[in-house]
Amino acid sequence: MVIKSNGEQQASATIEAFTVWGALRGIETFSQLIWQGSDEEMFYINFTDISDAPRFPHRGFMVDSARHYVDLPVIEQILDAMSYNKLNVLHWHIVDDQSFPFVSTKFPLLSEKVQ
C-alpha cells in the first residue's frame, strides 16, 4: 500500500494484491490508518508505504461452544474482530460427546457418521 501526496489537498492511495483476499486485507489496513482531526469534521491519513504479507497461510481462532456456551452476538463480534486482525480461519468446536447432538439439515448423514 502506498499513500502519497499529489499536491496540498490531493493525495492518492494504491493497494496491490495477488488475490482478492489480499486486497481485502489491504483495505482493512487502510481503514485502520484513518484518524479524525480535532475539528471532528475532517478525516486524515498520514503518508506512508506499507509492505505486508502473512507469515503463515493459516491464521485462525477457535471457539469452543460445545463446552462453553457462546451467544450468537458474541460470535458475530469474534468474526468482526477476526477481520480487523486479518485472521482467516474460524475453528468452531460446535459439538463433542458431552454436549448436545448437532444434526445438520443440510448434511443429515453427518451426525450418523460420528462414532
N, CA, C and O of each residue as an XYZ file, in Angstrom:
460
protein
N       0.850     -1.155      0.000
C       0.000      0.000      0.000
C       0.903      1.227      0.000
O       1.840      1.322      0.793
N       0.617      2.146     -0.878
C       1.379      3.386     -0.964
C       0.401      4.540     -0.928
O      -0.564      4.565     -1.692
N       0.643      5.495     -0.047
C      -0.164      6.707      0.037
C       0.782      7.876     -0.174
O       1.742      8.048      0.577
N       0.510      8.690     -1.205
C       1.409      9.799     -1.493
C       0.619     11.035     -1.866
O      -0.541     10.955     -2.271
N       1.257     12.166     -1.724
C       0.623     13.456     -1.984
C       0.844     13.859     -3.434
O       1.931     13.690     -3.987
N      -0.223     14.401     -4.044
C      -0.119     14.952     -5.391
C      -0.248     16.467     -5.366
O      -0.325     17.094     -6.422
N      -0.274     17.043     -4.228
C      -0.472     18.473     -4.064
C      -0.844     18.740     -2.626
O      -0.684     17.871     -1.769
N      -1.334     19.920     -2.354
C      -1.677     20.255     -0.976
C      -2.921     19.527     -0.491
O      -2.918     18.998      0.620
N      -3.983     19.483     -1.285
C      -5.244     18.888     -0.852
C      -5.529     17.554     -1.529
O      -6.524     16.905     -1.208
N      -4.684     17.138     -2.448
C      -4.942     15.913     -3.179
C      -3.910     14.852     -2.813
O      -2.727     15.146     -2.634
N      -4.374     13.642     -2.708
C      -3.485     12.520     -2.427
C      -4.039     11.300     -3.127
O      -5.191     11.298     -3.562
N      -3.235     10.268     -3.237
C      -3.697      9.024     -3.852
C      -3.233      7.848     -3.003
O      -2.226      7.927     -2.299
N      -3.974      6.779     -3.084
C      -3.621      5.552     -2.370
C      -3.662      4.402     -3.360
O      -4.555      4.336     -4.204
N      -2.714      3.509     -3.259
C      -2.642      2.348     -4.139
C      -2.517      1.095     -3.290
O      -1.679      1.023     -2.391
N      -3.355      0.111     -3.582
C      -3.273     -1.197     -2.921
C      -3.018     -2.226     -4.009
O      -3.789     -2.337     -4.962
N      -1.940     -2.975     -3.865
C      -1.614     -4.038     -4.816
C      -1.688     -5.372     -4.089
O      -1.145     -5.521     -2.994
N      -2.371     -6.357     -4.711
C      -2.507     -7.674     -4.092
C      -2.571     -8.739     -5.180
O      -2.990     -8.468     -6.305
N      -2.154     -9.943     -4.835
C      -2.205    -11.060     -5.774
C      -3.583    -11.706     -5.818
O      -3.963    -12.288     -6.833
N      -4.339    -11.607     -4.714
C      -5.664    -12.225     -4.644
C      -6.670    -11.222     -4.110
O      -6.300    -10.172     -3.583
N      -7.939    -11.552     -4.250
C      -8.995    -10.696     -3.704
C      -8.895    -10.635     -2.185
O      -9.236     -9.621     -1.578
N      -8.425    -11.725     -1.569
C      -8.288    -11.738     -0.107
C      -7.182    -10.792      0.340
O      -7.309    -10.125      1.367
N      -6.110    -10.733     -0.420
C      -5.050     -9.789     -0.114
C      -5.522     -8.349     -0.253
O      -5.138     -7.483      0.533
N      -6.361     -8.097     -1.263
C      -6.920     -6.755     -1.438
C      -7.830     -6.394     -0.262
O      -7.798     -5.264      0.226
N      -8.634     -7.348      0.190
C      -9.497     -7.086      1.349
C      -8.673     -6.783      2.594
O      -9.027     -5.895      3.369
N      -7.579     -7.512      2.792
C      -6.710     -7.243      3.942
C      -6.069     -5.858      3.811
O      -5.903     -5.147      4.802
N      -5.715     -5.486      2.588
C      -5.156     -4.157      2.359
C      -6.158     -3.056      2.654
O      -5.797     -2.022      3.217
N      -7.408     -3.267      2.280
C      -8.454     -2.287      2.577
C      -8.663     -2.184      4.085
O      -8.888     -1.091      4.606
N      -8.591     -3.310      4.787
C      -8.714     -3.286      6.251
C      -7.568     -2.485      6.872
O      -7.790     -1.681      7.778
N      -6.351     -2.704      6.388
C      -5.213     -1.940      6.890
C      -5.407     -0.454      6.601
O      -5.133      0.386      7.457
N      -5.879     -0.127      5.398
C      -6.128      1.274      5.037
C      -7.143      1.907      5.985
O      -6.957      3.043      6.422
N      -8.212      1.181      6.305
C      -9.240      1.733      7.197
C      -8.692      1.991      8.600
O      -9.186      2.869      9.307
N      -7.671      1.228      9.006
C      -7.085      1.417     10.331
C      -6.105      2.589     10.380
O      -5.695      3.004     11.464
N      -5.728      3.125      9.225
C      -4.804      4.261      9.184
C      -5.520      5.608      9.275
O      -4.876      6.631      9.509
N      -6.827      5.624      9.095
C      -7.599      6.869      9.076
C      -7.851      7.352     10.494
O      -8.222      6.566     11.366
N      -7.649      8.652     10.727
C      -7.916      9.235     12.035
C      -8.677     10.541     11.859
O      -8.580     11.208     10.829
N      -9.436     10.885     12.894
C     -10.271     12.077     12.862
C      -9.534     13.232     13.532
O      -8.937     13.075     14.597
N      -9.589     14.393     12.886
C      -8.912     15.565     13.422
C      -9.634     16.149     14.622
O     -10.745     15.738     14.959
N      -8.989     17.112     15.259
C      -9.577     17.730     16.449
C     -10.820     18.543     16.122
O     -11.651     18.775     17.000
N     -10.960     18.980     14.874
C     -12.155     19.723     14.485
C     -13.370     18.811     14.312
O     -14.495     19.296     14.190
N     -13.150     17.496     14.301
C     -14.188     16.471     14.184
C     -15.005     16.577     12.899
O     -16.073     15.976     12.788
N     -14.503     17.342     11.929
C     -15.174     17.439     10.638
C     -14.365     16.775      9.534
O     -14.917     16.404      8.499
N     -13.087     16.626      9.740
C     -12.208     16.082      8.711
C     -11.577     14.772      9.191
O     -11.326     14.573     10.380
N     -11.337     13.903      8.236
C     -10.611     12.665      8.487
C      -9.281     12.753      7.755
O      -9.198     13.311      6.661
N      -8.251     12.201      8.364
C      -6.910     12.327      7.819
C      -6.251     10.958      7.729
O      -6.672      9.988      8.360
N      -5.196     10.922      6.915
C      -4.341      9.741      6.840
C      -2.925     10.236      6.577
O      -2.723     11.137      5.763
N      -1.963      9.666      7.247
C      -0.567     10.052      7.059
C      -0.016      9.403      5.799
O      -0.447      8.318      5.408
N       0.930     10.069      5.175
C       1.592      9.499      4.010
C       2.432      8.322      4.490
O       3.155      8.422      5.482
N       2.330      7.223      3.784
C       3.006      6.013      4.260
C       3.248      5.052      3.115
O       2.687      5.202      2.030
N       4.078      4.075      3.366
C       4.347      2.987      2.427
C       4.423      1.707      3.259
O       5.307      1.566      4.104
N       3.500      0.777      3.021
C       3.423     -0.460      3.811
C       3.608     -1.654      2.892
O       2.912     -1.780      1.884
N       4.528     -2.519      3.231
C       4.676     -3.807      2.551
C       4.340     -4.871      3.583
O       5.004     -4.980      4.614
N       3.311     -5.651      3.304
C       2.828     -6.607      4.297
C       2.459     -7.910      3.611
O       1.945     -7.907      2.492
N       2.715     -9.002      4.269
C       2.331    -10.324      3.782
C       2.173    -11.232      4.989
O       2.874    -11.054      5.986
N       1.265    -12.204      4.924
C       1.097    -13.100      6.074
C       2.309    -14.017      6.242
O       2.877    -14.512      5.268
N       2.684    -14.226      7.492
C       3.799    -15.129      7.776
C       3.370    -16.581      7.611
O       4.158    -17.426      7.187
N       2.107    -16.863      7.951
C       1.576    -18.212      7.852
C       0.282    -18.180      7.031
O      -0.476    -17.215      7.136
N       0.010    -19.199      6.225
C      -1.246    -19.217      5.462
C      -2.480    -19.422      6.345
O      -3.576    -18.989      5.988
N      -2.307    -20.082      7.497
C      -3.412    -20.345      8.419
C      -3.259    -19.432      9.627
O      -2.346    -19.599     10.435
N      -4.164    -18.465      9.742
C      -4.166    -17.563     10.891
C      -5.564    -17.617     11.473
O      -6.476    -16.973     10.955
N      -5.746    -18.380     12.548
C      -7.097    -18.651     12.992
C      -7.373    -18.421     14.455
O      -6.509    -18.027     15.238
N      -8.629    -18.688     14.786
C      -9.152    -18.528     16.132
C     -10.113    -19.675     16.390
O     -10.840    -20.087     15.486
N     -10.126    -20.195     17.612
C     -11.006    -21.306     17.941
C     -12.069    -20.871     18.938
O     -11.772    -20.216     19.936
N     -13.309    -21.244     18.655
C     -14.434    -21.016     19.563
C     -14.929    -22.392     19.989
O     -15.255    -23.220     19.139
N     -14.990    -22.646     21.289
C     -15.414    -23.942     21.806
C     -16.795    -23.800     22.450
O     -16.920    -23.789     23.675
N     -17.820    -23.691     21.618
C     -19.174    -23.568     22.153
C     -19.761    -24.924     22.532
O     -20.863    -24.985     23.077
N     -19.045    -26.008     22.255
C     -19.501    -27.322     22.688
C     -19.410    -27.442     24.211
O     -20.260    -28.072     24.842
N     -18.383    -26.840     24.792
C     -18.195    -26.921     26.236
C     -18.543    -25.630     26.960
O     -18.849    -25.645     28.153
N     -18.496    -24.515     26.245
C     -18.758    -23.206     26.859
C     -19.740    -22.447     25.970
O     -19.390    -22.052     24.859
N     -20.946    -22.246     26.443
C     -21.978    -21.590     25.650
C     -21.547    -20.177     25.254
O     -21.040    -19.415     26.077
N     -21.756    -19.844     23.994
C     -21.420    -18.529     23.480
C     -22.649    -18.008     22.729
O     -23.165    -18.674     21.832
N     -23.110    -16.809     23.106
C     -24.252    -16.202     22.422
C     -23.892    -15.854     20.987
O     -22.729    -15.604     20.672
N     -24.895    -15.840     20.121
C     -24.689    -15.502     18.716
C     -24.097    -14.101     18.537
O     -23.204    -13.945     17.704
N     -24.549    -13.062     19.278
C     -23.904    -11.746     19.116
C     -22.409    -11.758     19.452
O     -21.638    -11.004     18.860
N     -22.001    -12.599     20.388
C     -20.579    -12.694     20.730
C     -19.809    -13.334     19.572
O     -18.701    -12.906     19.250
N     -20.392    -14.350     18.954
C     -19.736    -14.983     17.799
C     -19.615    -13.977     16.659
O     -18.601    -13.957     15.961
N     -20.632    -13.144     16.459
C     -20.556    -12.114     15.430
C     -19.458    -11.099     15.753
O     -18.770    -10.629     14.847
N     -19.286    -10.757     17.031
C     -18.198     -9.858     17.429
C     -16.835    -10.504     17.176
O     -15.889     -9.835     16.758
N     -16.746    -11.802     17.432
C     -15.500    -12.526     17.179
C     -15.160    -12.475     15.696
O     -14.007    -12.249     15.330
N     -16.162    -12.684     14.836
C     -15.922    -12.639     13.394
C     -15.466    -11.249     12.955
O     -14.576    -11.129     12.113
N     -16.067    -10.198     13.518
C     -15.631     -8.835     13.200
C     -14.192     -8.615     13.653
O     -13.384     -8.058     12.910
N     -13.871     -9.051     14.869
C     -12.515     -8.885     15.397
C     -11.501     -9.668     14.560
O     -10.368     -9.225     14.373
N     -11.915    -10.827     14.062
C     -11.028    -11.611     13.204
C     -10.685    -10.834     11.934
O      -9.539    -10.855     11.483
N     -11.667    -10.156     11.361
C     -11.385     -9.385     10.146
C     -10.468     -8.198     10.446
O      -9.613     -7.864      9.625
N     -10.631     -7.553     11.612
C      -9.761     -6.433     11.982
C      -8.315     -6.887     12.109
O      -7.394     -6.136     11.791
N      -8.116     -8.113     12.573
C      -6.777     -8.647     12.808
C      -6.285     -9.541     11.683
O      -5.230    -10.165     11.792
N      -7.053     -9.601     10.600
C      -6.695    -10.336      9.385
C      -6.525    -11.843      9.619
O      -5.666    -12.485      9.015
N      -7.357    -12.386     10.502
C      -7.382    -13.831     10.697
C      -8.277    -14.448      9.622
O      -9.278    -13.845      9.235
N      -7.930    -15.636      9.137
C      -8.658    -16.178      8.000
C      -9.338    -17.523      8.256
O      -9.981    -18.053      7.350
N      -9.221    -18.091      9.456
C      -9.842    -19.385      9.738
C     -10.537    -19.335     11.097
O      -9.937    -18.962     12.105
N     -11.807    -19.716     11.101
C     -12.541    -19.874     12.362
C     -12.743    -21.362     12.582
O     -13.429    -22.027     11.806
N     -12.143    -21.879     13.641
C     -12.360    -23.273     14.018
C     -13.435    -23.261     15.095
O     -13.200    -22.815     16.218
N     -14.596    -23.745     14.747
C     -15.737    -23.708     15.656
C     -15.986    -25.120     16.171
O     -16.493    -25.972     15.442
N     -15.629    -25.363     17.429
C     -15.863    -26.654     18.073
C     -17.310    -26.649     18.559
O     -17.600    -26.254     19.689
N     -18.202    -27.091     17.692
C     -19.632    -26.937     17.950
C     -20.227    -28.118     18.721
O     -21.221    -27.945     19.426
N     -19.648    -29.300     18.605
C     -20.168    -30.473     19.328
C     -19.022    -31.343     19.825
O     -17.918    -31.313     19.280
N     -19.300    -32.115     20.864
C     -18.461    -33.239     21.254
C     -19.336    -34.218     22.035
O     -20.542    -34.003     22.160
N     -18.753    -35.274     22.553
C     -19.544    -36.341     23.176
C     -20.363    -35.872     24.361
O     -21.451    -36.397     24.596
N     -19.870    -34.894     25.118
C     -20.565    -34.459     26.321
C     -21.629    -33.393     26.052
O     -22.396    -33.046     26.950
N     -21.680    -32.881     24.847
C     -22.621    -31.792     24.564
C     -23.833    -32.302     23.788
O     -24.005    -33.502     23.577
N     -24.652    -31.365     23.377
C     -25.861    -31.707     22.635
C     -25.497    -32.311     21.278
O     -24.459    -31.966     20.712
N     -26.330    -33.201     20.752
C     -26.054    -33.738     19.412
C     -26.463    -32.718     18.346
O     -27.587    -32.216     18.357
N     -25.567    -32.427     17.452
C     -25.848    -31.488     16.373
C     -26.297    -32.267     15.147
O     -25.582    -33.154     14.681
N     -27.462    -31.949     14.626
C     -27.963    -32.584     13.412
C     -28.115    -31.490     12.365
O     -28.884    -30.544     12.539
N     -27.378    -31.635     11.289
C     -27.411    -30.652     10.218
C     -28.585    -30.935      9.294
O     -28.808    -32.078      8.896
N     -29.333    -29.896      8.955
C     -30.421    -30.068      7.988
C     -29.872    -30.169      6.573
O     -30.486    -30.794      5.707
N     -28.710    -29.552      6.335
C     -28.106    -29.604      5.008
C     -27.360    -30.917      4.777
O     -27.356    -31.441      3.663
N     -26.721    -31.457      5.840
C     -25.967    -32.706      5.757
C     -26.452    -33.657      6.853
O     -25.740    -33.855      7.837
N     -27.644    -34.253      6.714
C     -28.200    -35.092      7.787
C     -27.392    -36.365      8.063
O     -27.437    -36.882      9.180
N     -26.666    -36.873      7.090
C     -25.885    -38.088      7.314
C     -24.615    -37.825      8.123
O     -23.969    -38.761      8.594
N     -24.264    -36.562      8.279
C     -23.051    -36.217      9.008
C     -23.101    -36.694     10.456
O     -22.119    -37.243     10.955
N     -24.234    -36.492     11.142
C     -24.330    -36.892     12.542
C     -24.390    -38.410     12.688
O     -24.063    -38.930     13.755
N     -24.792    -39.126     11.660
C     -24.805    -40.591     11.725
C     -23.406    -41.166     11.617
O     -23.170    -42.279     12.088
N     -22.467    -40.445     11.011
C     -21.107    -40.939     10.809
C     -20.267    -40.832     12.079
O     -19.231    -41.489     12.183
N     -20.693    -40.017     13.048
C     -19.924    -39.837     14.274
C     -20.066    -41.076     15.134
O     -21.167    -41.600     15.304
N     -18.952    -41.544     15.676
C     -18.993    -42.772     16.485
C     -19.066    -42.445     17.945
O     -19.108    -43.349     18.779
